[in-house]
Amino acid sequence: MGRKRTPGRSRAERLIELVQAFRRRRRPVSAAVLAGELGISPRSLYRDVAALRTQGAVIEGEAGIGYVMKPGFLLPPLMFSEEEIEALALGAGWVAERADPALSAAAREALARISGVLPGALRETLEATGLLVGPGEKPAPDTIDLAVIRHAIRGEKRLSIVYRTGGGAPERRTIWPFGMGFFERARLVMAWCETRRDFRHFRTDRIAECAELPGRYPRRRGALMKEWRARQGLGASE
């Protein structure tokens, strides 16, 4: 069944949808099928395919035979839809308000870079968005640089930490960090703890010392995350 036409849908948004339609398929697909899926005429579909080709997309095939798009094509920033721009602004705004200083600064810088390459109308949507992050209780301040933990997560590095337990007693732990959770009142590091030989959660405001150890930990981060999610009853990540 074809897609209903969306009033006011711009050609840029239509091109985004066409790229996504190609990415969902590995085999050639006819213009009639694509046109029906997008709710446009075959003639408009041919023009959109030509427009994507001029922007660098490698689309093989022709009218009457079918099309397939080779992987690797990235849409330029100006191809964001208005809702995607609003989502980016809201998400970056939340990070800027709730994350540690380095990540907050990175969120603001990312928005500034995106704004710098957007066309006028979308730039106005980004800069004058009506979606705001409401006030909330900020997490307790950290005594360590969270960038060290994020670097260890990306590089699958072991960390040596001194952790203050609920009773306040400091304990030395060696952990394999694979994720961080950002909540209203706390930030948590998800890790495998060598001392406890099990998954553990560590509040960042209770980590008194943190140092990266040489070498990678012996398991892959993705495998640890998958097992942790199963333990938490969260199912597979999408």
Order of alpha helices (4+ residues) and beta strands (2+ residues): alpha-alpha-alpha-beta-beta-alpha-alpha-alpha-alpha-beta-beta-beta-beta-beta-alpha
